[in-house]
Every structure is written in structure tokens, then in C-alpha cells.
Amino acid sequence: MSGTLNKVMLIGHLGDDVKIKHFDNGGCIARFPLATNESYTNKTTNEKVTNTDWHNIVVRNKAAEVCEKYLSKGDKVYIEGKLRTRKWQGDDGADRYTTEVNVDEFTFLSTKKDSGNNMEQNLPPVSNIEDTEQAEDDLPF
């Protein structure tokens, strides 16, 4: 097989509110941590064990603005995207590496902001938001 695949699918809870940065050219980028849990029962002690993994999530442009508007710490979300590792320099001049999930698609599974309301009426359809130009006409606001 000569092809390769870089695809990540996660369902988890936001570990913090969405942080967004706007650029001079009109684009923006949002970041937030996502926690995924794995639970199992230890067969020797019969104790329930939960392991949590943290993922750095990156969303761009119009999709970033939608995430900032509707998501907050503790909300559950489905994420699809690609793994990217980027290199940067720390304050001490040493090279650092960060692995992030660059989001292609996402779906809100639960939000605290709309827990008392019918979520399906209040949330916009957000799956398949790929590019600001393509998605702008499809959004209901």
C-alpha cells in the first residue's frame, strides 16, 4: 500500500474555554484542550480505573468563531481532523514541539449554555466547515 492517512476522531470534553486570536487579514485561530477518558476495571483489585488523555485542538476561521460562541469548559464535542506537530522556540531558546489536532469537522454533543433549551433549535449545523469562503453562506447568522 503506497498511500498514507492522517486522520483523528475524538469525542471528549473541553478542559478550558475556547481561546481565539484574530489576525489583521481577517482570519482567526481558536485553541482549546480536549480530554478523552478510558475506563476499565482492574481485575486483581476490582477497582475502577480511569485514564485521561489531553489533546490540543486547533480550529480556524469561521469554524473558530462558531466554537468560541457556543463552546465552553466541560462541553462535549466530536472532533475530526489531522495531527500536526509544530516546532517553536521557548524563552530559553531551546526547540520545543507541540502536537495538535487541526480540525476539519466537528459536532457539538452537549453544551452548558443550551442545557435548558432544545439544542437542535439553537445550534447551527457545524459539520463539514472546511473554509471560510465555502462555509460563510451556509451559516444561519
ZAMARGU-4260 file (C-alpha; in steps of 0.2 Angstrom, whole numbers, plus 5000, padded with zeros to 4 digits):
<rodrens>
0) 5000/5000/5000 | 5008/5016/4995 | 4995/5029/5002 | 4996/5036/5019 | 4982/5043/5031
5) 4982/5056/5044 | 4965/5056/5052 | 4960/5058/5070 | 4942/5056/5078 | 4939/5061/5096
10) 4924/5063/5107 | 4929/5072/5123 | 4926/5087/5135 | 4933/5104/5134 | 4946/5106/5148
15) 4945/5125/5146 | 4936/5139/5137 | 4940/5142/5119 | 4954/5155/5116 | 4953/5164/5100
20) 4966/5175/5091 | 4961/5187/5077 | 4973/5192/5063 | 4975/5208/5053 | 4970/5199/5037
25) 4953/5194/5044 | 4957/5176/5048 | 4957/5169/5066 | 4963/5153/5075 | 4955/5146/5091
30) 4963/5133/5103 | 4956/5123/5117 | 4961/5107/5126 | 4951/5092/5124 | 4950/5077/5137
35) 4946/5059/5132 | 4944/5046/5146 | 4947/5027/5146 | 4939/5017/5160 | 4942/4999/5165
40) 4940/4988/5180 | 4957/4981/5187 | 4954/4963/5188 | 4965/4960/5203 | 4958/4974/5214
45) 4941/4975/5206 | 4944/4994/5207 | 4938/5006/5193 | 4952/5015/5184 | 4950/5030/5173
50) 4965/5037/5162 | 4963/5054/5155 | 4972/5060/5139 | 4973/5078/5134 | 4973/5084/5116
55) 4977/5101/5109 | 4964/5106/5097 | 4966/5120/5084 | 4951/5127/5074 | 4952/5141/5060
60) 4942/5155/5053 | 4923/5154/5053 | 4923/5137/5062 | 4934/5145/5076 | 4921/5159/5079
65) 4907/5146/5080 | 4917/5136/5093 | 4920/5152/5103 | 4902/5157/5103 | 4895/5140/5108
70) 4908/5130/5117 | 4914/5132/5135 | 4923/5122/5148 | 4915/5105/5151 | 4905/5104/5135
75) 4906/5088/5125 | 4911/5088/5107 | 4915/5077/5092 | 4931/5082/5083 | 4938/5075/5066
80) 4955/5082/5060 | 4973/5079/5056 | 4988/5078/5068 | 5001/5091/5065 | 5017/5094/5075
85) 5025/5111/5075 | 5042/5117/5081 | 5044/5133/5091 | 5057/5141/5102 | 5055/5143/5121
90) 5060/5158/5131 | 5076/5149/5135 | 5080/5147/5116 | 5078/5128/5116 | 5067/5120/5102
95) 5050/5114/5108 | 5037/5103/5099 | 5019/5103/5101 | 5007/5090/5093 | 4990/5097/5089
100) 4974/5091/5081 | 4969/5103/5066 | 4950/5101/5065 | 4941/5098/5048 | 4924/5094/5055
105) 4916/5095/5072 | 4899/5092/5080 | 4893/5099/5097 | 4886/5084/5108 | 4881/5094/5123
110) 4884/5112/5129 | 4881/5120/5146 | 4875/5136/5138 | 4860/5127/5130 | 4856/5114/5143
115) 4840/5121/5147 | 4834/5124/5129 | 4831/5112/5114 | 4849/5112/5107 | 4844/5107/5090
120) 4835/5123/5088 | 4848/5134/5095 | 4865/5127/5087 | 4870/5130/5069 | 4875/5115/5059
125) 4894/5115/5060 | 4899/5098/5052 | 4909/5100/5037 | 4915/5118/5039 | 4931/5117/5029
130) 4935/5135/5023 | 4928/5152/5027 | 4923/5156/5009 | 4914/5140/5007 | 4905/5140/5024
135) 4901/5158/5026 | 4885/5157/5015 | 4879/5141/5024 | 4879/5148/5042 | 4862/5154/5048
140) 4870/5170/5056
</rodrens>
